[in-house]
C-alpha cells in the first residue's frame, strides 16, 4: 500500500486521468452500462443503482490514507469522461492494470494512452516493480495494448472470472520496471505521467 496521492491527476499524450467525482454517473454508465464494453471486462453490465454504489466506493477509497488503488477517470478535451483506468495495488511493489473506454470512443488510442500513462506513473511515482494485466482471450484490442506497452505474455489463467453467464479464461501479461525503462516504452509517452497539484 502507498500513502495517498490525492487528488491524483495524470496527463498523457491524448488523455488526462483524474479522480472520479460523484457527478460522473451518467458518463460512467456509458462504459459499465454498455454490453459492448462489459463483454470484455471481468464484470457484467451494471445497472444505474450498481454504478452509483461502484462510484461511491471508488470516490471513498481514493481518499483513504493508505491507498490500495488508483481508479481514475479517463478524460479527453473539456473534461469529457470516456472511460477508466485502474492500478490495483497487489502484493509487494506490484499492481494489476485494468481499463475500459466507452464504445463510441474506441479506435482513437485513448486506452493505450491511458494505460501507458498509468503504468509509467506506477513505476516512476509509486516505485512498483511489476505491473500485470489479465484479459479475455477474445479481447484482441487489449492484447494489442499489452504488446504496445512492452508486456510479456505469461500464460492462461483458466476459469479466471465468472462473467456474462459463464466462466472465462484470462491471458496474463506483465511488465517489470527494468523492462519498462530498457525498452524505451516509458519514453514513448508524450507527456509527464506525474501527479499535478
C-alpha positions in Angstrom: 0.0 0.0 0.0 1.1 3.5 -0.7 0.4 6.8 1.1 -2.4 8.5 -0.7 -1.6 10.8 -3.6 -4.9 12.6 -3.6 -6.1 14.1 -5.8 -4.2 12.3 -8.5 -4.1 13.9 -11.9 -2.0 12.5 -14.8 -1.6 13.8 -18.3 -0.9 11.6 -21.3 -0.5 12.4 -25.0 -4.2 12.3 -25.7 -6.0 11.8 -22.4 -5.9 13.1 -18.9 -6.6 10.9 -15.9 -8.3 12.3 -12.8 -10.1 11.2 -9.7 -13.7 10.2 -10.2 -16.5 12.5 -8.9 -20.0 11.5 -7.9 -21.5 13.6 -10.7 -19.7 11.4 -13.3 -22.5 8.8 -13.0 -24.1 9.4 -16.4 -20.7 9.2 -18.2 -19.6 6.1 -16.2 -22.9 4.4 -17.3 -21.8 4.7 -20.9 -18.9 2.4 -20.0 -20.1 0.0 -17.4 -23.7 0.0 -18.5 -22.9 -1.0 -22.1 -22.8 -4.7 -23.1 -20.4 -3.9 -25.9 -17.8 -2.8 -23.3 -18.5 -5.1 -20.5 -18.4 -8.3 -22.6 -14.6 -7.9 -22.4 -14.5 -6.9 -18.7 -14.3 -9.0 -15.6 -17.9 -8.0 -14.5 -21.3 -7.9 -16.1 -23.1 -4.8 -17.3 -24.1 -2.7 -14.4 -27.4 -1.0 -13.6 -27.6 2.6 -12.6 -28.0 1.6 -8.9 -25.0 -0.7 -9.1 -22.9 2.0 -10.9 -23.9 4.5 -8.2 -22.6 2.1 -5.5 -19.5 1.4 -7.5 -18.8 5.2 -7.9 -19.4 5.8 -4.2 -16.8 3.1 -3.4 -14.2 4.5 -5.8 -14.5 8.0 -4.5 -14.4 6.8 -0.9 -11.4 4.5 -1.4 -9.4 7.3 -3.2 -9.4 9.4 -0.1 -8.1 6.8 2.3 -4.7 7.5 3.9 -3.3 4.1 2.7 -4.5 3.9 -0.9 -4.9 0.4 -2.4 -5.9 1.5 -5.9 -5.7 4.3 -8.3 -9.1 4.1 -10.1 -9.1 7.1 -12.4 -11.5 8.6 -14.9 -10.1 8.8 -18.4 -11.0 12.2 -20.0 -10.4 14.0 -23.2 -10.7 17.7 -24.2 -13.0 19.7 -22.0 -13.0 17.0 -19.3 -15.3 14.7 -21.3 -15.2 11.3 -19.5 -14.6 8.5 -21.9 -13.5 5.6 -19.7 -11.5 4.5 -16.7 -8.0 3.1 -15.9 -7.1 1.4 -12.7 -4.0 0.2 -10.9 -5.0 -2.1 -8.1 -2.0 -2.4 -5.7 -1.4 -6.1 -5.1 1.4 -7.7 -3.2 4.9 -6.2 -2.7 5.5 -3.4 -5.2 3.1 -4.9 -7.6 -0.2 -3.8 -9.2 -2.9 -5.1 -11.6 -3.8 -2.9 -14.5 -7.3 -2.5 -15.9 -9.0 -0.1 -18.3 -12.1 0.4 -20.4 -13.2 3.0 -22.9 -16.8 3.8 -23.9 -17.7 2.1 -27.2 -18.3 5.4 -29.1 -14.7 6.4 -28.3 -13.0 3.2 -29.5 -10.3 3.4 -32.1 -8.7 6.7 -31.1 -5.8 5.3 -29.0 -7.3 6.5 -25.7 -7.0 3.1 -23.9 -3.3 2.8 -25.0 -2.5 6.3 -23.9 -4.4 5.9 -20.5 -2.7 2.6 -19.8 0.8 3.9 -20.8 0.3 6.9 -18.6 -0.8 4.9 -15.6 1.9 2.3 -16.0 4.5 5.0 -16.1 3.0 6.6 -13.0 3.1 3.2 -11.3 6.8 2.7 -12.0 8.0 6.3 -11.6 5.9 7.6 -8.7 4.7 4.5 -6.8 8.0 2.7 -7.3 6.3 -0.5 -8.4 8.4 -3.5 -9.5 5.8 -5.4 -11.6 2.5 -4.5 -13.3 0.3 -7.2 -14.7 -2.9 -7.2 -16.8 -5.3 -10.1 -17.3 -7.7 -10.1 -20.3 -10.1 -12.3 -22.1 -8.6 -14.4 -25.0 -11.0 -12.8 -27.4 -10.1 -9.2 -26.4 -7.8 -8.5 -29.3 -7.7 -4.8 -28.6 -6.4 -5.3 -25.1 -3.9 -7.9 -26.2 -2.6 -5.3 -28.7 -2.3 -2.7 -26.0 -0.4 -5.1 -23.8 2.1 -5.6 -26.6 2.4 -1.9 -27.2 3.2 -1.4 -23.5 6.0 -4.0 -23.8 4.2 -6.5 -21.6 5.2 -10.2 -21.8 2.7 -13.0 -22.1 2.9 -15.2 -19.1 0.2 -17.7 -19.7 -3.5 -18.6 -19.4 -5.4 -18.4 -16.2 -8.2 -21.0 -16.5 -11.7 -20.1 -15.5 -10.4 -16.9 -14.1 -13.6 -14.8 -14.0 -17.3 -15.5 -13.9 -18.9 -13.0 -16.2 -21.7 -12.9 -18.8 -23.2 -16.1 -17.5 -20.1 -18.3 -17.6 -16.5 -18.9 -16.6 -13.9 -17.2 -18.8 -10.2 -17.8 -19.1 -7.8 -14.8 -18.9 -4.5 -14.2 -20.6 -1.9 -12.9 -18.2 0.6 -10.2 -19.3 3.2 -8.3 -17.2 6.0 -5.8 -17.4 8.8 -5.3 -14.9 10.3 -1.9 -14.1 13.6 -2.7 -15.7 11.8 -3.8 -18.9 9.8 -0.6 -18.9 12.9 1.5 -18.7 15.1 -0.6 -21.0 12.6 -1.0 -23.9 12.0 2.7 -24.3 8.3 2.2 -23.7 8.4 4.7 -20.9 10.0 7.3 -23.2 7.2 7.0 -25.8 4.8 8.8 -23.5 4.2 12.3 -24.8 3.8 14.0 -21.5 4.7 13.5 -17.9 2.6 10.9 -16.2 3.0 12.5 -12.8 0.6 14.0 -10.3 -0.3 17.7 -10.6 -1.2 19.9 -7.7 
